[in-house]
Amino acid sequence: MIFAVGMFDRKQSGTIDLHEFQALWKYVTDWQNCFRSFDRDNSGTIDRNELKTALTTFGNRAVSFSLCLSMSLYLSLCLCP
């Protein structure tokens, strides 16, 4: 959350005012809506195929190998103690 405050703290005060908070809230809700648009089965998660569709939509054409590699690395990091 510190990252989000830093992104929207225009005055570099270490805090955000009401207008900065409104911008932060819009940013979060835009990303939620984006996520939901690719969560085709409404599972609350994005599977490999849904993520591939999202990345392709955003212009990443060389998705398959890099997606497979990224997911494998992520899962190995998450599942290993």
C-alpha positions as CSV (number, residue, x, y, z in Angstrom):
1,M,0.0,0.0,0.0
2,I,3.0,2.3,0.5
3,F,3.7,2.1,-3.2
4,A,0.1,3.2,-3.9
5,V,0.4,6.2,-1.6
6,G,3.7,7.1,-3.2
7,M,2.2,6.9,-6.7
8,F,-0.6,9.4,-5.8
9,D,1.2,11.7,-3.4
10,R,1.8,14.6,-5.7
11,K,3.0,16.9,-3.0
12,Q,5.5,14.3,-1.8
13,S,4.2,14.8,1.8
14,G,4.0,11.1,2.7
15,T,0.3,11.4,2.9
16,I,-2.6,11.7,0.4
17,D,-5.3,14.3,0.5
18,L,-8.9,13.7,-0.6
19,H,-8.3,14.4,-4.3
20,E,-5.3,12.1,-4.3
21,F,-7.3,9.4,-2.6
22,Q,-10.0,9.8,-5.2
23,A,-7.4,9.2,-7.9
24,L,-6.1,6.2,-6.0
25,W,-9.6,4.8,-5.6
26,K,-10.3,5.2,-9.4
27,Y,-7.0,3.5,-10.2
28,V,-7.9,0.5,-8.0
29,T,-11.5,0.2,-9.3
30,D,-10.2,0.5,-12.9
31,W,-7.9,-2.5,-12.3
32,Q,-10.7,-4.4,-10.6
33,N,-12.9,-3.9,-13.6
34,C,-10.0,-4.9,-15.9
35,F,-9.5,-8.1,-13.9
36,R,-13.2,-9.0,-13.9
37,S,-13.4,-8.5,-17.7
38,F,-10.7,-11.2,-18.2
39,D,-12.1,-13.5,-15.4
40,R,-14.5,-15.2,-17.9
41,D,-15.8,-17.9,-15.6
42,N,-16.3,-15.4,-12.7
43,S,-14.2,-17.6,-10.5
44,G,-12.4,-14.7,-8.8
45,T,-9.1,-15.9,-10.3
46,I,-7.5,-15.7,-13.7
47,D,-6.3,-19.0,-15.1
48,R,-3.5,-19.5,-17.7
49,N,-5.8,-19.0,-20.7
50,E,-7.5,-15.9,-19.2
51,L,-4.1,-14.4,-18.5
52,K,-2.9,-15.2,-22.0
53,T,-6.0,-13.4,-23.4
54,A,-5.4,-10.4,-21.1
55,L,-1.7,-10.1,-22.1
56,T,-2.5,-10.6,-25.8
57,T,-5.1,-7.9,-25.5
58,F,-2.5,-5.5,-24.0
59,G,-0.3,-6.1,-27.0
60,N,2.0,-8.9,-25.9
61,R,2.1,-11.3,-28.8
62,A,4.9,-13.6,-27.6
63,V,2.9,-14.7,-24.6
64,S,2.8,-18.5,-24.5
65,F,6.4,-19.3,-23.6
66,S,6.9,-16.3,-21.3
67,L,3.6,-16.9,-19.6
68,C,4.4,-20.5,-19.0
69,L,7.8,-19.6,-17.6
70,S,6.5,-16.8,-15.4
71,M,3.7,-19.0,-14.0
72,S,6.1,-21.8,-13.3
73,L,8.4,-19.5,-11.5
74,Y,5.6,-17.8,-9.5
75,L,4.1,-21.1,-8.5
76,S,7.5,-22.5,-7.4
77,L,8.1,-19.4,-5.3
78,C,4.7,-19.5,-3.7
79,L,4.6,-23.2,-3.0
80,C,8.1,-23.5,-1.6
81,P,8.5,-22.7,2.1
